[in-house]
Each structure stands twice: as structure tokens, then as C-alpha cells.
């Protein structure tokens, strides 16, 4: 999987179900994805929050990008925004210190910052799946797309690769089978929870789930998915 900052719960459902979770660090950064941004609740609507980045080439990998030099000031604005939006949420007192610890990470390398956030949240959720960084796996890292996916799976001793439902149009089960790998697709089941008195907005950042649900409830959500 790509490294995503405070991703939606499906990311953690996938992490929880597998034997090993591989996160790309040597993959090209893209502005339009979810690497450095996500969505939270604000006044009954979804609102983006985005990590400010140091200006650099758009062709660099995620592990070659850095947060802005002004991040120490920017993070205070982001934390204030999160606090204002969720301070009346039932689990704010438990969740906000976790979010603060994520933003207080001192390494401004984008990948290291995101990896630390994934470790903190997964630990809070009780997920014990080992997280492996892709560049530490011995393969030809010049491979692209499905060829790289299959090489990583084989190198880790995997026989089953589980991809998010978005990969349904990208990968062919027969092609993976010919390479000794069972390909499956994962889809988050629909569930909802009260977001104050607003209409429910699904697939917001995990921070929204954490603000409105205690850990026991979140653990039930981690098992609400389908495999295709």
C-alpha cells in the first residue's frame, strides 16, 4: 500500500487482516492522492486537512519529500482546527492526545512522518500486524505496477496478495495465479455512527472514527469488510 496520512478505517482493516503489511516508501509522490492529506468533519461537512510540504520536484519519491520548514507553526493551526471541530465529540479526551503526539513527531521527512503516524494509530487500535518498508525487501525496485507487487509478495514468502477494491480494474487474478499468487480484493462494509446530529459522512479520516467511537467499538468495525 501507499503511505497515507491518517487514512480511512479501511486502511487499518486491511492492515489488521493480513500477515504482513508492506508500505511503499520508494514510490513517486502524487499531489492528488491521499499521501499527505485526508478529510475530517467540519460543520456537518467534509473538509480536507493537508500536511504542508517543502517545495520540491514532483518527480521525487515519498521518502525524498519533506514537510515545510514552517511546519512547527502550521501544525498548531491544524491541531486547533481539529480541536475546534471535535472538542464536543464523545471520545475527544482520549483521541486528541494521540493526534497531538503524531503531529509532534520531530522527523520532517514525509515518509518517516507518515510511517510514525501509522505505527501510533495501529498500536492504539491493537493491530499487531508487522509493517514492512518496501525498500528493505530485496527485489528489483525498478519494477513497476503488478510486476513490483508480485515481486514483493514472493520476496516476503506470501502466497496471497490482498488489494483494496480500487485495484479491481488494475490486476488480473489469472495473471497472479500463473505466478503462484492468489489475488483477492478487499472492500469495507457500510457502517455508520453518530457524527453529532449531522447526516453521516462515510470514509473520513480514522481520526473521525476515533473521536466518535471508543476502542472496543472500533475493533468491531475492523472486522466489517468483504473479500472478493
URNOR-V261299 format. One record per pair of residues at least 24 apart in sequence whose C-alpha atoms are under 8 Angstrom apart, sorted by the first residue. I is the first residue (numbers start at 1). J is the second residue. D is the distance in whole Angstrom. If there is no record, write none. Layout:
I_J_D / I_J_D
This chain:
2_27_8 / 2_35_7 / 3_35_6 / 3_111_7 / 3_114_7 / 3_115_7 / 4_34_6 / 4_35_4 / 4_36_6 / 4_37_8 / 4_114_7 / 5_34_7 / 5_35_6 / 5_36_5 / 5_37_6 / 5_38_7 / 5_114_6 / 5_117_7 / 5_118_8 / 6_37_8 / 6_38_7 / 6_117_7 / 6_118_7 / 6_205_6 / 6_206_6 / 6_207_7 / 7_34_7 / 7_38_7 / 7_204_8 / 7_205_5 / 7_206_6 / 8_203_5 / 8_204_6 / 8_205_4 / 8_206_5 / 9_203_7 / 9_205_7 / 9_206_5 / 9_209_8 / 9_222_7 / 10_187_8 / 10_188_6 / 10_222_8 / 12_122_7 / 12_222_7 / 13_188_8 / 13_221_8 / 13_222_5 / 13_223_7 / 13_224_8 / 13_225_8 / 14_164_8 / 14_186_7 / 15_127_8 / 15_129_7 / 16_127_6 / 16_128_7 / 16_129_6 / 16_222_7 / 18_129_7 / 18_162_8 / 19_129_6 / 19_130_7 / 20_129_6 / 20_130_5 / 20_131_6 / 20_132_7 / 21_129_7 / 21_130_6 / 21_131_5 / 21_132_6 / 22_131_6 / 22_132_5 / 22_133_6 / 22_134_6 / 23_131_7 / 23_132_6 / 23_133_5 / 23_134_6 / 24_133_6 / 24_134_5 / 24_135_7 / 25_61_7 / 25_62_6 / 25_63_5 / 25_111_6 / 25_133_7 / 25_134_6 / 25_135_7 / 26_61_6 / 26_62_6 / 26_63_6 / 26_134_7 / 26_135_6 / 27_61_5 / 27_62_6 / 27_63_8 / 28_59_6 / 28_60_6 / 28_61_4 / 28_62_6 / 29_58_7 / 29_59_7 / 29_60_6 / 29_61_5 / 29_62_5 / 29_65_8 / 30_58_7 / 38_204_7 / 38_205_6 / 39_204_5 / 39_205_6 / 40_204_6 / 40_205_6 / 40_207_8 / 40_208_6 / 41_85_7 / 41_204_7 / 41_208_7 / 42_85_6 / 43_85_7 / 44_198_5 / 44_199_7 / 45_201_8 / 46_201_7 / 46_204_8 / 49_78_7 / 62_110_6 / 62_111_6 / 63_109_7 / 63_110_6 / 63_111_5 / 63_112_7 / 64_109_7 / 64_110_8 / 64_111_8 / 65_109_6 / 65_110_6 / 65_111_8 / 66_108_6 / 66_109_4 / 66_110_5 / 67_108_5 / 67_109_6 / 67_110_6 / 68_108_8 / 75_103_7 / 86_211_7 / 89_196_7 / 89_211_6 / 89_212_6 / 90_211_7 / 90_212_6 / 90_213_7 / 91_210_7 / 91_211_5 / 91_212_6 / 91_213_6 / 91_214_6 / 92_211_5 / 92_212_8 / 95_207_8 / 95_210_6 / 95_211_6 / 96_211_8 / 99_207_8 / 125_215_7 / 125_218_7 / 125_219_7 / 146_171_7 / 150_176_7 / 150_179_8 / 150_181_8 / 153_181_8 / 160_184_7 / 162_186_7 / 184_227_7 / 184_228_6 / 185_227_6 / 185_228_5 / 186_225_7 / 186_226_6 / 186_227_5 / 186_228_6 / 187_225_6 / 187_226_5 / 187_227_6 / 187_228_8 / 188_224_6 / 188_225_4 / 188_226_6 / 189_224_5 / 189_225_5 / 189_226_6 / 190_224_8 / 191_221_8
